[in-house]
Amino acid sequence: MFRGFNSFHTRHIYNHIKDKNMKREIQQSAPSGAVYGLGLIGAAIYFISHATSFWIGVLGLLKAIVWPAYLVYEALKSLGA
């Protein structure tokens, strides 16, 4: 692969390139993670504040985790897809 390098150097170079690409991917997805996190907190507060019992509150917390799926489903349903 690399002339004059042994397998240790080849692995080191490969891992360095892989780490740089991983850092770039993490940095590019950070804003969407922040939006999802704020949405999760807001949905949890909404569902828990409207809960009438403990188990409805637990159900609300689970709904808060998967609220993007509901949003996409309703959006596609309203578009007729």
C-alpha positions in Angstrom: 0.0 0.0 0.0 2.5 2.6 1.2 6.0 1.8 0.0 8.6 2.0 2.7 6.0 1.8 5.6 5.3 -1.2 7.7 1.8 -2.3 8.7 1.9 -0.2 11.9 2.4 3.0 10.0 -0.3 2.1 7.5 -2.8 1.4 10.3 -1.8 4.6 12.0 -2.3 6.7 8.9 -5.6 5.0 8.2 -6.9 5.5 11.8 -5.8 9.2 11.6 -7.8 9.7 8.4 -10.8 7.8 9.8 -10.7 9.9 13.0 -10.6 13.2 11.1 -13.6 12.1 9.0 -15.5 11.0 12.1 -14.9 14.4 13.8 -16.1 16.2 10.7 -19.3 14.1 10.6 -20.0 14.7 14.3 -19.5 18.4 13.9 -21.8 18.6 10.9 -24.6 16.8 12.7 -24.4 18.8 15.9 -27.1 21.4 15.0 -29.7 18.7 14.3 -28.9 17.0 17.6 -29.5 20.3 19.4 -32.8 20.9 17.7 -33.9 17.3 18.5 -32.8 17.8 22.2 -34.7 21.0 22.5 -37.7 19.4 20.9 -37.4 16.5 23.3 -37.4 18.7 26.3 -40.3 20.8 25.1 -42.4 17.8 24.2 -41.6 16.1 27.6 -42.7 19.3 29.4 -45.9 19.5 27.4 -46.9 15.9 27.7 -46.0 15.6 31.4 -47.8 18.9 32.3 -51.0 17.6 30.6 -50.8 14.1 32.3 -53.6 13.2 34.6 -51.8 10.3 36.3 -48.4 8.8 36.7 -48.6 6.3 33.9 -50.0 8.9 31.5 -46.9 10.9 32.4 -44.7 7.9 31.6 -46.5 7.5 28.3 -46.0 11.2 27.6 -42.3 10.8 28.2 -42.2 7.9 25.7 -44.1 10.1 23.2 -41.6 12.9 23.7 -38.8 10.5 22.7 -40.5 9.5 19.4 -42.3 12.8 18.5 -40.3 13.3 15.2 -41.9 10.0 13.9 -45.4 11.4 14.6 -44.5 14.7 12.9 -43.2 13.0 9.7 -46.2 10.7 9.6 -48.7 13.5 9.9 -46.8 15.6 7.4 -46.8 12.8 4.8 -50.4 12.0 5.5 -51.5 15.6 5.0 -49.5 15.7 1.7 -51.3 12.7 0.5 -48.2 10.5 0.2 
